[in-house]
Amino acid sequence: MAGEGRKTFQFMVIGGGIAGVTCVEQLFTQIPSADVALVTAGPHIKAVTNHKQVSRTVEEFDVEEKPSSVLEEKFPTLSVIHSAVKSLHAQSRCVETEDGRVFGYGMLCICSGGRPKLLAEGNPYVLGIRDTDSAQEFQKRLSKAKRIVVVGNGGIALELVYKVVGCEVIWAVKDKAIGNTFFDAGAAQFLVPSLEADKQQEAAPCKRTRYTTEEPGGVHTFTADRNVQKHGGPANPGSALGPDWHRGMVLRGAEQVSRRVSVEYQCEVEKISTPEELLRSEEQTLKPESAGSWPVYVQLTNGKTFGCDIIVSATGVVPNTDPFLPGNSFALAEDGGLQVDDHMRTSEPDVYAAGDVCTACWEPRPLWHQMRLWTQARQMGCYAGRCMVARLLSEPIDMDFCFELFSHLTTFFNYKVVLLGKFNAQGLSFDHQLLLRCTKAQEYVKVVLSGGRMVGAVLIGETDLEETFENLILNQMDLTPYGEELLNPNIDIEDYFD
C-alpha cells in the first residue's frame, strides 16, 4: 500500500480488551512519552481495577468497562482510533481500518481476543454471550423467557446457570461433571448443591483423603424445594467480559420460581429446530400439543428434545484472527491462534500478539499451561508491552515470572476458587496421587502430588492456603514424610511450612 501522507505510530495496539489495554499501559509505564495508537471497534475499553497481588503468581482484580477517553486523559500521547480493522499489511507495516483510513506502525501488538463458537450462526434464538452488548441482549430477552437451554461447561456457563432466576434452565454439558474446564468430578459434586435455593447448608466436615475414580455422570435436577438425583446416561464483537461480568445485572426470567436447573450430562446439541420442522421430522418424540408451544426446540445427543425461548451458546471461543490473515504469512497453531514465541512475537516481523487471539508456542515451564482466561490476557498484555520496549531499546528481557506457574483466582457459585499448577492433573502420568479435604458447603481442598511433590491444587472457599501451596509447588519440596497429614484440618499447615 502506498504510504503517502499516512500517520505512522511508534507502537500500535489492536483491541480494547484486557490484553490490549494492559499492553498500552505497560508501554507508557516504561516510555511515558511513547507514540502509541490503540485501535478499537467500540467506544469503551476494559480496564483492570482494584488489582491485588495475593501471592507471587496469584492475583485478584476487577474489570470495569470505561470510555476510552479515560485512557487518553491518563496518557496524553495516546491516540485512540475508533474503528474495526479491515486488513493488515505486514510487509508494508500498515493497518487499514473499516472506515478506509490507513495507519503505519513501527511495532504492532494484536490483542483482538476471541469470538464465540456459536452453535448455529444466524439463528435468532441462539445467543452467544461474549461481550457486554451480548450480555445486555441476553438480559433483555431473558425477562420474557420461561425456559432457556444453556449449552457449554466453561466459566460463563457456570456463572449463568447460578445467576438466572425466574426461569427454568436446562443445562447441557458434554462432560460427566459440571465445570470440567476448571474442576474434577469431586469439586463438581461439592458445588452442585449450590444450584438449589440459596439456603445456607450446615457445615459438616467430611474427609475422604484419597481417590482416583470419577463420580458417575447422570442427570441432576435442582429446584428451590427439592433435590432429585436420577442416573442416566455480532460482526465486530466487543472485548470479552471480565470476571463477575454479571455483577449489577438482574438475570430474571418471566416465571415466579426462584431457581430451577436441570443438568443433562454427557450430551451435545444434535439439531435445533423450529416447531414446524419438528412436527415434520420423523424422529419427533414430543406430544403434538407440546411440539408447537415453544419458539425453538433443541434435540440433544442423549435422545431428549427440549422446547425453549432462548438457546445460550457458551461453548468457548475461537481466536479472532480473520482480519489479519489475508495477504500475510502468520504461523497458526492447531487451535487457530497466532503462534507466539517466548517474547510474544508472531512469525511476522515486529508483530506481537497477546491474549485470546494468540497461542503460546514456546516450551512451557512444567507447571504452566495456557488457558484463555482474563488473568492470562492481563499477564500476556503486560509482558508483550515489556518485550516491545526491550526490542526498541535493544535490551535483553527475561521471561515473566507469571509463566512459571499456572494460577487463577475467580468466583463460582459465590465461592472463592483458586487453581494452581496442574490442578486437574493435566498431562500427568497415572502414578500421581490426589489428596482431598472437603467440608460440605464450606471448603473443598484438593492437592495433586507427583513423585511426592505438589504439582497442583484446587482451593474452593476461604481456605487461606494459596500462598503456602504456591510455595510448596514452586520449591518442589518432597512431601512424602507428611502423607495424608498434609491436609489434616487440625494442623495449621501455614505455620508448618513458613
C-alpha positions in Angstrom: 0.0 0.0 0.0 1.2 3.5 -0.7 2.5 5.3 2.3 1.8 8.8 1.1 0.7 11.1 4.0 -0.3 8.3 6.3 0.2 8.8 10.1 2.8 6.3 11.4 3.0 5.4 15.1 5.9 4.1 17.1 3.6 1.4 18.7 0.2 0.3 17.6 -2.1 -2.0 19.7 -5.3 -3.6 18.2 -8.1 -4.4 20.7 -9.6 -2.6 23.7 -9.9 -5.7 25.9 -7.8 -6.5 28.9 -4.8 -7.7 26.9 -4.7 -4.6 24.7 -5.3 -2.0 27.4 -2.7 -3.7 29.7 -0.2 -3.6 26.8 -0.8 0.1 26.2 -0.4 0.9 30.0 2.8 -1.1 30.1 4.2 0.8 27.1 3.6 4.1 28.8 4.9 2.8 32.2 8.2 2.3 30.5 8.2 5.1 28.0 5.9 7.9 29.3 6.2 9.9 26.1 5.7 7.0 23.8 3.8 7.5 20.5 1.1 4.8 20.8 -2.2 4.2 18.9 -4.9 2.0 20.3 -7.3 0.7 17.6 -10.6 -0.4 19.0 -14.0 -1.0 17.4 -16.1 0.0 20.4 -16.3 3.3 22.3 -15.4 1.5 25.6 -12.3 -0.3 26.8 -11.8 -2.9 29.5 -9.7 -1.6 32.4 -8.2 -3.6 35.2 -9.1 -2.1 38.6 -8.5 -3.0 42.3 -5.5 -5.1 41.3 -4.1 -7.0 44.2 -1.1 -9.4 44.2 -2.4 -12.2 46.5 0.9 -14.1 46.3 3.8 -14.4 43.9 1.7 -15.6 41.0 -1.9 -15.3 42.2 -3.6 -12.0 41.5 -7.0 -10.7 42.1 -8.7 -7.8 40.1 -11.9 -6.4 38.8 -12.6 -5.5 35.2 -14.5 -2.3 34.5 -15.8 -1.0 31.2 -14.8 2.6 30.8 -14.9 5.2 28.0 -11.7 5.2 26.0 -11.3 8.9 26.9 -10.2 7.7 30.4 -7.0 6.3 28.8 -6.5 9.4 26.6 -6.6 11.6 29.7 -4.2 9.4 31.5 -1.7 9.2 28.6 -1.6 12.5 26.6 0.4 11.0 23.7 -2.0 8.1 23.1 -4.2 8.2 20.0 -7.4 6.1 20.1 -8.7 5.1 16.7 -12.3 4.1 16.8 -12.8 1.6 14.1 -12.6 -2.1 13.4 -9.6 -3.4 11.4 -10.3 -4.2 7.8 -6.8 -5.6 6.9 -3.2 -5.7 8.0 -0.3 -5.4 5.5 2.6 -6.7 7.5 5.2 -6.2 4.7 4.4 -2.5 4.4 3.8 -2.2 8.1 0.4 -0.6 8.0 -3.2 -1.3 9.1 -6.3 -0.4 7.1 -9.5 0.3 9.2 -13.1 -0.4 8.2 -13.7 3.3 7.7 -11.0 3.4 5.0 -8.1 5.1 6.9 -4.6 3.7 6.8 -2.0 3.9 9.6 1.6 2.9 9.7 3.4 1.3 12.7 6.9 0.6 13.9 5.7 -2.3 16.1 2.3 -3.8 16.4 0.6 -5.9 19.0 -2.6 -7.8 18.1 -4.9 -8.2 21.0 -8.2 -8.8 19.2 -9.4 -11.6 21.5 -11.7 -14.4 20.6 -15.2 -14.7 19.2 -17.8 -17.1 20.5 -18.1 -20.5 18.9 -21.8 -20.3 18.1 -23.9 -23.5 17.8 -25.8 -22.1 14.8 -24.7 -18.9 13.1 -27.6 -16.6 12.2 -30.3 -18.4 14.2 -32.2 -15.7 16.0 -32.9 -17.9 19.0 -29.2 -18.8 19.6 -27.3 -16.2 21.7 -23.6 -16.3 22.3 -22.5 -14.4 25.5 -19.1 -12.9 25.0 -19.1 -9.2 25.4 -21.2 -6.5 27.2 -23.6 -6.0 24.3 -24.5 -9.7 24.1 -24.8 -9.9 27.9 -27.3 -7.0 27.8 -29.2 -8.5 24.9 -29.5 -11.8 26.9 -30.7 -9.9 29.9 -33.5 -8.2 27.8 -34.6 -11.4 26.2 -34.4 -13.4 29.4 -37.0 -11.1 31.0 -39.7 -12.7 28.8 -38.4 -16.3 28.9 -39.9 -19.2 30.8 -37.3 -21.8 29.8 -33.8 -21.5 28.4 -31.3 -24.1 27.3 -27.6 -23.4 28.2 -25.0 -25.3 26.2 -21.4 -25.3 27.4 -19.4 -26.1 30.5 -16.9 -23.2 30.9 -16.8 -20.2 33.1 -19.6 -18.2 31.5 -22.0 -21.2 31.6 -21.2 -21.9 35.3 -21.9 -18.3 36.3 -25.0 -18.1 34.1 -26.9 -21.1 35.5 -26.2 -19.9 39.0 -27.4 -16.3 38.5 -30.5 -16.9 36.4 -33.8 -16.9 38.5 -37.4 -16.8 37.5 -36.8 -19.2 34.6 -36.3 -22.9 34.1 -32.8 -23.7 32.9 -31.8 -26.9 31.0 -28.0 -27.1 31.1 -26.4 -29.4 28.5 -22.8 -30.3 29.3 -20.7 -32.7 27.2 -18.7 -34.0 30.2 -19.5 -36.2 33.2 -19.4 -33.3 35.6 -20.1 -29.6 35.6 -17.2 -27.1 35.2 -15.0 -29.7 33.6 -12.6 -26.9 32.3 -11.9 -25.9 35.9 -12.7 -28.9 38.2 -12.7 -32.6 38.5 -15.9 -34.6 39.4 -15.2 -34.2 43.1 -15.2 -30.4 43.1 -18.3 -30.5 40.9 -20.1 -32.6 43.5 -19.1 -30.1 46.1 -20.6 -27.2 44.1 -23.7 -28.9 42.8 -25.9 -28.3 46.0 -25.4 -24.6 45.4 -27.7 -24.9 42.4 -30.5 -25.5 44.9 -32.1 -22.5 46.6 -29.8 -20.0 48.3 -30.3 -21.5 51.7 -27.3 -21.9 54.0 -26.2 -25.5 54.4 -24.9 -26.9 57.6 -21.1 -27.2 57.6 -20.3 -30.8 58.5 -16.7 -31.9 57.9 -16.4 -35.0 55.8 -13.0 -36.3 54.9 -12.2 -38.6 52.1 -8.4 -38.4 51.8 -7.6 -40.3 48.6 -9.5 -41.0 45.5 -8.8 -41.8 41.9 -12.2 -42.6 40.3 -14.7 -40.1 39.0 -18.2 -39.9 40.2 -20.7 -41.4 37.7 -22.4 -39.0 35.4 -26.2 -38.7 35.4 -29.0 -36.2 35.4 -29.5 -33.9 38.4 -32.5 -31.7 38.8 -32.2 -28.9 41.4 -35.2 -26.9 42.4 -35.9 -24.4 45.1 -37.6 -27.1 47.3 -36.2 -30.4 46.3 -33.1 -32.2 45.1 -33.8 -35.2 42.9 -30.9 -37.2 41.5 -31.5 -39.6 38.6 -28.8 -41.6 36.9 -28.8 -41.9 33.2 -26.6 -41.8 30.8 -22.0 -10.0 16.2 -19.7 -8.8 13.1 -17.3 -6.8 15.4 -17.6 -8.3 18.8 -16.7 -6.1 21.8 -14.0 -7.2 24.1 -14.5 -10.1 26.4 -16.4 -10.0 29.6 -14.2 -9.8 32.7 -14.6 -11.6 36.0 -18.0 -11.1 37.7 -19.5 -9.8 34.4 -23.0 -10.4 35.7 -22.5 -8.2 38.8 -25.2 -5.5 38.7 -27.2 -7.3 36.1 -30.6 -8.7 37.0 -30.9 -12.0 35.3 -34.6 -12.7 35.8 -37.0 -14.7 33.7 -40.8 -14.4 33.4 -41.7 -17.0 36.0 -42.2 -16.8 39.7 -39.8 -19.7 40.6 -36.5 -18.8 42.2 -34.1 -21.2 40.6 -34.7 -24.4 38.7 -31.7 -26.0 36.9 -31.7 -29.4 35.3 -28.3 -30.7 34.2 -28.1 -33.1 31.2 -24.7 -34.7 31.3 -22.5 -36.2 28.5 -24.5 -34.8 25.7 -24.3 -32.2 22.9 -26.7 -30.5 20.6 -27.7 -32.6 17.7 -30.2 -30.4 16.0 -32.0 -27.0 16.5 -35.5 -26.9 15.0 -38.4 -24.6 14.6 -41.8 -26.0 15.7 -42.8 -26.6 12.0 -39.5 -28.6 11.3 -40.0 -30.6 14.5 -43.6 -31.6 13.6 -42.5 -32.7 10.1 -39.4 -34.6 11.3 -39.6 -38.4 11.5 -37.8 -38.6 14.9 -40.3 -36.3 16.6 -40.9 -37.8 20.1 -42.8 -34.9 21.8 -46.5 -35.0 22.2 -48.2 -33.0 19.4 -49.6 -30.4 21.9 -46.2 -29.6 23.3 -44.5 -29.6 19.9 -45.7 -26.2 19.0 -45.7 -24.4 22.3 -42.1 -23.1 22.2 -40.4 -20.9 19.5 -37.4 -23.2 19.2 -36.5 -26.8 20.0 -33.2 -28.4 20.9 -32.5 -32.1 20.2 -29.7 -33.5 22.3 -27.5 -36.5 21.5 -28.9 -38.3 24.5 -32.2 -38.5 22.7 -34.1 -35.8 24.6 -35.8 -32.8 23.0 -36.5 -29.6 24.8 -38.5 -26.6 23.7 -37.3 -23.2 25.0 -37.4 -19.5 24.4 -33.6 -18.9 24.1 -30.6 -21.2 23.5 -27.4 -19.8 25.1 -24.3 -20.9 23.3 -21.5 -20.8 25.9 -19.2 -23.3 24.2 -16.0 -21.3 24.3 -14.2 -19.0 21.8 -12.1 -19.2 18.7 -9.2 -16.8 18.2 -10.3 -13.7 16.3 -7.7 -13.7 13.6 -9.8 -13.1 10.5 -8.8 -9.5 9.5 -5.1 -10.3 9.9 -4.6 -13.4 7.8 -5.2 -12.5 4.2 -2.0 -11.4 2.4 0.2 -12.2 5.4 2.1 -15.3 6.4 1.3 -15.8 10.0 2.1 -19.2 11.5 -1.1 -20.5 13.2 -1.4 -23.0 16.0 -3.7 -26.0 15.8 -6.4 -24.1 17.7 -6.3 -21.3 15.2 -4.4 -18.8 17.4 -1.5 -16.8 16.1 1.7 -18.6 17.2 3.8 -16.6 19.6 7.3 -17.3 20.9 8.6 -16.6 24.4 8.8 -12.9 23.6 5.2 -12.8 22.4 6.4 -12.4 18.8 4.4 -13.7 15.9 6.0 -15.0 12.7 5.7 -11.6 11.0 8.4 -9.1 11.8 7.7 -6.7 14.6 4.2 -8.0 15.0 3.4 -9.2 18.5 0.2 -10.8 19.9 -1.3 -11.3 23.4 -4.5 -12.7 25.0 -7.1 -15.0 23.4 -6.0 -14.3 19.8 -2.6 -16.0 20.4 -1.3 -19.4 21.3 1.8 -19.8 23.4 4.2 -21.9 21.2 7.3 -21.8 23.4 8.3 -24.8 25.5 6.3 -24.0 28.6 7.5 -24.4 32.2 6.4 -27.8 33.6 3.7 -26.3 35.8 2.3 -23.7 33.4 -0.2 -24.1 30.6 -2.3 -21.7 28.6 -6.0 -21.2 29.3 -7.9 -18.4 27.6 -8.7 -16.5 30.8 -8.7 -12.8 31.8 -5.8 -13.4 34.2 -3.6 -14.6 31.3 -4.8 -11.9 29.0 -3.6 -9.3 31.5 -0.3 -11.1 32.0 0.4 -11.6 28.3 -0.6 -8.0 27.5 1.8 -6.7 30.2 4.7 -9.0 29.1 4.1 -8.1 25.4 4.5 -4.4 26.2 7.7 -5.1 28.1 9.0 -7.2 25.1 8.2 -4.4 22.6 10.1 -1.8 24.7 13.1 -4.2 25.1 13.2 -4.6 21.3 13.1 -0.9 20.8 15.9 -0.3 23.2 17.8 -3.5 22.1 17.8 -4.8 25.6 17.6 -8.4 26.8 14.5 -9.4 28.7 13.8 -12.5 30.9 10.5 -14.4 30.7 8.0 -13.0 33.2 7.7 -15.0 36.4 3.9 -15.4 36.0 4.7 -18.0 33.3 6.5 -20.2 35.9 3.3 -21.5 37.5 -0.3 -21.5 36.2 -2.6 -19.7 38.7 -6.1 -18.4 38.5 -8.4 -16.8 41.1 -12.1 -16.5 40.4 -15.5 -16.9 42.0 -18.1 -19.7 41.1 -21.4 -20.0 42.9 -20.3 -17.4 45.4 -17.3 -19.5 46.4 -13.7 -18.2 46.0 -11.8 -20.5 43.7 -8.0 -20.7 43.3 -6.4 -23.0 40.8 -2.7 -23.7 40.9 -0.3 -25.6 38.6 -1.6 -28.9 37.1 -4.8 -28.5 39.1 -6.6 -31.2 37.2 -3.5 -33.4 36.8 -3.2 -32.2 33.2 -0.6 -34.2 31.3 0.5 -36.2 34.3 1.0 -40.0 34.1 -1.2 -42.4 36.1 1.1 -42.6 39.1 0.1 -39.3 40.5 -1.8 -39.1 43.8 -4.7 -36.9 44.9 -5.3 -35.7 48.5 -8.7 -34.3 49.4 -10.3 -32.4 52.2 -13.9 -31.4 52.0 -16.3 -29.7 54.4 -19.8 -29.5 53.0 -20.9 -26.0 51.9 -17.7 -24.6 53.3 -14.5 -25.7 51.6 -13.0 -28.1 49.1 -9.3 -28.6 49.0 -7.6 -30.9 46.5 -3.8 -31.4 46.1 -2.2 -33.2 43.2 1.1 -34.9 44.1 3.6 -36.4 41.6 6.7 -38.2 42.9 5.9 -37.0 46.4 5.9 -33.3 45.2 3.0 -31.0 44.9 2.3 -30.1 41.3 -1.2 -28.6 41.5 -4.1 -27.7 43.8 -7.8 -26.7 43.7 -9.0 -24.5 46.6 -12.7 -23.7 46.9 -13.9 -21.5 49.7 -11.9 -19.3 52.1 -9.1 -21.7 52.7 -6.2 -19.2 53.0 -3.9 -21.9 51.7 -3.0 -20.4 48.3 0.3 -18.8 49.4 1.5 -21.9 51.3 0.6 -24.3 48.4 2.1 -22.0 45.8 5.4 -22.1 47.7 5.3 -25.8 48.1 4.7 -26.2 44.3 7.4 -23.7 43.4 10.1 -25.1 45.6 9.2 -28.8 44.8 9.8 -30.0 48.4 9.4 -33.7 48.9 6.2 -34.1 50.9 6.3 -37.9 51.3 7.0 -37.7 55.1 3.8 -35.8 55.7 1.5 -38.2 53.9 -2.2 -37.5 54.5 -1.4 -35.3 57.4 -0.7 -32.6 54.8 -4.5 -31.9 54.7 -5.3 -32.6 58.4 -7.7 -29.8 59.3 -6.3 -29.8 62.9 -2.8 -28.9 61.8 -2.0 -25.3 60.9 -0.2 -26.1 57.7 0.8 -22.4 57.0 2.9 -22.4 60.2 4.3 -25.8 59.4 6.0 -24.6 56.2 6.7 -21.0 56.9 
